[in-house]
Amino acid sequence: MASSSLHGSDKPPSMNVEAILQMKAGLGDDSYAKNSVIQKESMDTVRSLVIDSATQLYQSLRPEMFTVADLGCSSGTNALGMVEDIITSIGKLCSSNGSPTPEFSVLLNDLPANDFNTVFSHLPEFTAKLKQAAGDQLPMVFMSGVPGSFYGRLFPKRSLHFVCSFASLHWLSQVPPLYDDETNTPINKGKMFISSTSPPAVASAYLRQFQRDFSLFLRSRAAEVVSGGRVVITMLGRRTEGYADVETTLLWDLLSESLAALVSQGLTEQEKVDAYDVPFYAPSVREVQQEVTTEGSFSLDVVRMYEATHGGGDSKSYGRMIAMTARAVHESMVSHHFGPAIVDPLFHMYSELVTQSMEKGEVNKSVQIGMVLTRL
């Protein structure tokens, strides 16, 4: 198998992730705001890690203005929940020792197409919760939206104290090049992500893209975070160094099977399926550690693997929940590549296949990596 390449005029143009990828906007039944329970569960598992890191940082630096940036905030209530906890915890710390509460600058970042309107529509509720927790000591909070890719600079030098990013950094800046140099044909036919049947060149291409992106993310934050400041990250990961871990690949394979079913029904073409790959990578702990060490601007104070079990209800309800969550995340990319007519039948089929998988007792777990970095 020849190595993959960006060259060749016959292949379709690469997906412009920054322009296309967005969580489903609004507050409708198929919106991300209504279908991000799994992401909230993942955030809840690291909540104490985030709060402890933020309060310890505040105690060590004691700035008059504490600046927090949430990278990849998306559009649901999850965007403000962790920020609320950080502010409340620091406020309680200040109240307990009789020191003045700092002012807070909160910078919410996501790609330009993100539904920031829905985020900011929750501000009255956010403020009411802060007031309930703080009483007369309501802190001054200045909220801003910052559109742009976190794979690059977003903020002035040395302007951030605390950065967090939840369930975002497994999304890459682009789909890695997955075309054969000699024949200019897709090398990951029938699959949209690394699978047990993918040739080794596919995993290699994804790994190289992750290394480039994560290194750029670290360099960008290194310029923006004050000395001693912290970055807390969670992202989907994999338990092993190999790529056939069913916890990582199962749901992707089922989505590929759903597309194959639509091909058999004449609803889309095999050539389009073969040319569709997702800008996603679930790293191992070793791969994360290696990039942090190589970039060199941060110490890796904490790195942990968290396992989440999803479901708990009946298989059909679980299948529908997974399908709705996937739709809220993937619809923009699927519509762009295949056209909007495929969206309803694709995720209906996906719901059925996930339900069948659940009934067979197959894995319904996900693995995420949580880490705390301190700017040297």
N, C-alpha and C positions, 0 to 999 in steps of 0.2 A: 504493500500500500504506500503510495507516494504521500509525502507530507502535505498538510493542508496549506492553502494559500489564499490571499486576497485577490490574486491576479486572475484575469480572464473576463472577457466582455459578455459572455453568454449567461452567466449566473445572475439571478435576481439581485437587486441592490440590498445591502445589509440594512436591517431594521435600525432606524434612528431612535435608540432607546430613550434618549432625553426628551424627544418630541412626542413619543408615542406612549411609553409606559405610564399609566396612571391608574390608581385605584378607582373603582366605579364611584362617580360623584353623586351628590345629593343624599336624600334620606329615604329613598324608595326601598321596596322590599328586596331588590337585588343590589343595593348600594353597599359599598365597603363599610359605611357607618353602621349598617344593620347586619353585616356579615363578617365581623372581625373578632368573634368570640375566641377563636383559637389563638389569635395574636395576643388578646388580652390575657389568656391563660398563661402564655409564654412570658409575658411581662410580669405577671404576678409571681412567677417562680423566682425572679431576680429582684423583686421590689426591695427587699431588705438590703441586698448588696448595693443597690443604687443609692438608697437613702443613707446608709452608713457611709458610703464613699463621699457623698455630697456634704454631709454634716461634718465629717472629719476634715475635709478640705476647707470648709468655711472656718473651722476652729483654728486651723494652721495658718490661714492667710488673713482672715478678718477684714476683707475689703468692705468699703462703704457701699459699693455697688457690686452685687454678686451676679455675674453674667452666665446664663445657662443657654446652651444651644442644643436643640433636639433635631437631629439630622434624619430625614426620612419620616417626618411626623405624620404623614398621610392626612386623612380627613375625618376620621371617626372620633368618638369621645376618648379613645386611647391617647390621642395627641396631647391632651391636657392633664390626664390623670396622674402621670408620674411627676410632672412639673408641680402640680398641686401638692403632692406628698413631699417633694423636696422643699418647697417654700414653707409648708406647715411645720416640717421637722426642724428647719433652721430657726423658724420663729419661736417654736417651743424651747429650743436650746437657749436662745437669747433671753427669753422670758425667765427661764429657770435660774440664770446667773445674773440677771439684772442688767444686761447689756442691751444697747439699742439694736433693733432689728435692721438689717441692711435693706437698701432698696434692691429690687431685682429687675434685671433686664433679661427677658425671655425671647429667644430668637428661634422661630419655628421654620425649619427648612424642609422643602421637598422640591421635586421637579416642577418646572413652570406650569405644566398642565394640571397640577394638583388642585383639588377643590378647597382652596383656602377659605372661601366664603362659609362653608359648613363648619370649618374649624372655628372661625371667629364668631359664628352664631352661638357658640356655646360659652362665650365669655361671660355673659350675665350669670349663668349657673356656676361657672368657675369662680367668679368673684364672690358669689353668695356663700359658697363652701369655704372659701378662705376666711370670710368674715365670721362665719359660724365657728371656725376653729380658733381664730385669733381674738375675737371679741373686740375690745377697744384698740388693740394693737395691730390693726389691719396694715400689712406692709404695702409699700408702694411697689406696684408691679407694672412694668412697661413692656408691652407685647408687640412683637414685630414678625411679619412674614418675610422669609428670605428665599425667593425662588432660585433654583439652580442646582446643578449636580454637585454632590459632595465629592466627586472625583475631580477635585480642583479647589482653588481658593474661593472662599465665600465671605470671609470676614477680615477686618484689619489685623495687622500683626499684633500679637500679644494682647488680644482683646477679650479672650474667653477664659473663664475659670473652670467651668464644668461642661463637658460635652457628653451627650448620650445619643445612642442610635440603637433602635430596637427593630429586629426583624427586617432589616433593610440591606445590610452589606452582603447578603448572599445574592443580591441582584447586581449583575455586572454592568459595566458601562456600555457593553456591546456584546452581541453574539460573537464568539470566537470564530475565526475563519475555518470553515469545515467543508472545503472543496478540494478535490483531487487536482494536483498541479497538471497532470498530463491529460486527463479526460474532462476536467472542469465540471465534474458531477458531484453531487452531495455524497459525503462519505458516511453519513449517519442516517441512511434511508429508513423510513418508517418510524423513527424515534425522534423525540424533540429534546432529549437530554441524554446523559450517559446512561447506558443500560448494559446488561450482561452480554448483549449481542453486538454492542458497538465495538468497532475496531480500536486498538490502542491509541491511534492518532487522535481520536475524539477526546479521550480523557486528558491527553497531553495538551491539546489545544485549550481546553477549559482551564486546566491548571495554570498555564502560562498567562491566560487572560486574568485569572484571579490574582496572580502574583503582581502583574502590572497595576491592576486596579487598587488592590489593598495597599501596595507600596505608595501609590499616588495619594490615596486617602490619608495615610500616615504622614507623608511629607507636608501635605496641605494643612493638616491639623497642627503639626509641629510648629508651623509659622504662626498660627493663630492663638495657640494656648499659652498662657503665662507659665513661667517656670514654676514647677510644683503643681500645676493644674492637672486635672484628671479627665480621662476619656473612658466611658463605660459603654461597652458594645455587647449586644447579643445578636447572634445570627444562627440560622440553621446550619448544622454541621453533620459530620458522619463519624461513626464510632470507630471505624477501622481505616487503615491506609488504603485498602482496596476499594473498588468502585461498585461492587455488586451487592452492597448492603441493602437488604430489602427495605429497611426503615427509610432509606434515602430515595430508592428508586421506584417503589411500588406505586405510589400515586401518580408519578410521571408515566410509568408504563401503562397504567389504566387510562390515562388521558390519551396516550398514543393509540391504545386499542379502541378508544371511542372514535378517534379520527378514522381509523381503519374501517370501523363499522359504517361510518358515513360514506366512505369511498365505495363500499360494497352496495350501498343504497343509491349511489349516483348523486349524492349531495355535494361532493367535492371531488377533486382529482388527486390521484396518487402523486403526481409531480409536485403539487402544492404541499402535500404532507411531507414528502421527502425533503423539501426545501425549508421546512419550518423547524427552527430550533430556538430554545429559550435562553435568555441572558441570565442564567442562574448557575451558581456553584456552591456546593456545601463542602467546606474545607474540613480537614482533620485538625485536631489540636496542634499536631506537629507542624503543619503547614502555616497555621497562624503564628505560632511561636517563631518560626523561621523568618517570616517577613518582618515581625517586630524587631527581632535581633539584627537583621540585615539593614533595616532602615536606620535604627540606632538612636532615635530621638526620645524614645520612651522606655521606661522600665515596665515590664509586664508583672504587675504585683499579684494579680489573681487571674487564673484561667481555670474554668470548671466546665464540665459537661453536665447538662441537665436533660432529663428524659421526661417527656410529657405523654400521658396516655389520653387519647381523645375518645369521645363517645360516652358510653355509659347507659344510653337509652337503647331502643330497639334498632336493628340494623338499618331499616329503611329511613328512620329519622337521621341516623348518623350519615348515611349515604347522601341524603339531601343537604345536610349541613356542610359536608365536605364540598359537594358540588357548588353550593351557593358561595362558599368562601372562595373556591377556585375561580368561579365566574367573576366575582368582584375584583379579583386580582388580575386575571388573564384577559378579560373581555376586550380591553383596548388593543392588545397585541393580536388576538385572534381575529377581531374585526378588520384590523389593518391588513393582515395577510390573506385571509380567506374571504372577507366580506361579511357584513353583519347578518346575513340570512342564516349562517351556519351556527350562530351562537346558541339559540334555543335548543335545537336538536342535539348539538354537541354536549351540552351540560346536562340535558335529560338523559342521554346515553351514559354519561359519566356517573351520574347519580345511581343508575341501575348497576353499573359495574362495581362501584365502590360498595354498594349494598351487598352484592353477591360475594365480594371479597370478604366483607365483614362476616357474613353468614358462614363462610368457610373457616373462620377463625384466624384469618391472616392478620398481619401486623397493623395495628392502628396507633402506632407511636411515632413521635418525632423526637429528634435530638437537636438541642441547641447548645452553642458554646457561649458562655458568658465570660467576659474579661474586663479587668480594670487596668488601665495604663496611666502612668504618671509621667508628666513632661519633665525631662532631666534638665 
